[in-house]
Amino acid sequence: MKQKILKKLYIVLAYFARIYLKKTNPLTIWITWSVGKTSCRMIVTQVLKSFSEQLSTKSTLNIYTSPKNFNSEIWLILSIFQIEKYSSSFIGLTKASLSIIFKGIFSFPKYKIIVLEYGIDHLGDMDFLLSICVPDIAIFTKLDKVHSAYFGSVEAIWDEKFKLILSAKKQVYLNNLDEYCNRNTSKIKVPKKFYFWWDIEVKDLKIKENNWNIVTSFFYNNQEITTNLFWEENINYIALWLDIANYLNERKESVNNKFFELTLQPWRFTLFSWIKNSILIDSTYNASPESMKKMILNTFSLRENVFKDHKIWFIIGDMRELWENSENSHKEIAKYLEKSDFVYTIWKETKNYLIPELSWKVENLKSFIKSKEAWIALKEFISDQTDEYIILFKWSQNTIFTEEALKQVLLYKNDESKLVRQSNEWKELKLSFDKK
């Protein structure tokens, strides 16, 4: 009954969202897929704003994106109305609904471009999201097996998301490294472009505010571009958004910005300092097979390009919401860990599926049930070591809390506030679980 009432409410709020958008008809850029949506979205907004500020015009591109991961049903509607604080309680929903209705009738959007995510969990979700707004430009990152149980198969997820490609009104950007992006492209009626082909080079490494800041470069339109970000996907997203910026720049003024100082949401690939020049990589927000592979490869790339003498250490938690794909997905991840110096796993599925695959290939291999056990073992081991390490912390949500292992080995105490799930509510939940 509750879900039926909510669905009807969302339909009403979607109506006011459509009215709101029609008032100024802003350019809509929508991002979807399973991996990389938020990073791509955060990069686009900053690159487009930086691009806009350089244009020698009186008007600038007023761009908006939600600072949070608002990407489905009520969350998407809240983003359209630039409502950034929301409680899912009855009172919170009532306040948000009244604000949406008022703005839908009496206010106008304050942006000319809106950049948001399309997220789906079930069949039919995309139809509802598209009923709110059809994108001018659609962007796809990478498909993964997460939530596949809700759809029946990965192919069913693709079919649902493909509706967004077909609905785009002006332009579609597809990831040429994703096998699904090469399917049925002949049905797309608007211009389409593939990305992920820019050459990337790590140029420099600096310490900034007690932690590591990496400078990387690539070439776009024969011009060298540098940025403070590391991670191949992020660099390609910058180049993608430069392409979109040029697409939007009808007057074709030259843009001279060669360096992009960008900020991503934390917990994706954040570097922290540790004792003895070791490096901690925070990727504790969540984990899916594709993001896990990329983070592992990025860790090896970091050593190859920057920390050539460091040893590689992975602290890996279970990947959740994979159901019947879980065993094969964890075994596949094991192949990416074979050249590691150390692997610690946390929780049951990594123990059952990943550890047996690595037992003869990684000498320093241990499995734990709780994050606390892992960091105690880590601290005890490292206290007598003279080697330097790169240590990646990666996991999925619920019960594992690998960020708590990371917290215990941070060199600087004030870095704790930069970790994920540090609110009082989360701390109480973790404490209650740890006592079990």
Secondary structure, 3 states (H helix, E strand, C coil): CHHHHHHHHHHHHHHHHHHHHHCCCCEEEEEECCECHHHHHHHHHHHHHHHHHHCCCCCCCCEECCCCCCCCCHHHHHHHCCCCCCCCCHHHHHHHHHHHHHHHHHCCCCCCEEEEEECCCCCCHHHHHHHHCCCCEEEECECCCCCHHHHCCHHHHHHHHHHHHHHCCCEEEEECCCHHHHCCHHHCCCCEEEECCCCEEEEEEEEECCEEEEEEEEEECCEEEEECCCCHHHHHHHHHHHHHHHHHCCCCCCCCCCEECCCCCCCCCEEEECHHHCEEEEECCCCCHHHHHHHHHHHHHHHHHCCCCCEEEEEEECCCCCHHHHHHHHHHHHHHCCCCCEEEEECHHHHHHHHHHHCCCCCEEEEECCHHHHHHHHHHHHCCCCCCEEEEEECCCCCCCHHHHHHCCCCCHHHHHHCCCCCHHHHHHHHHHHCC
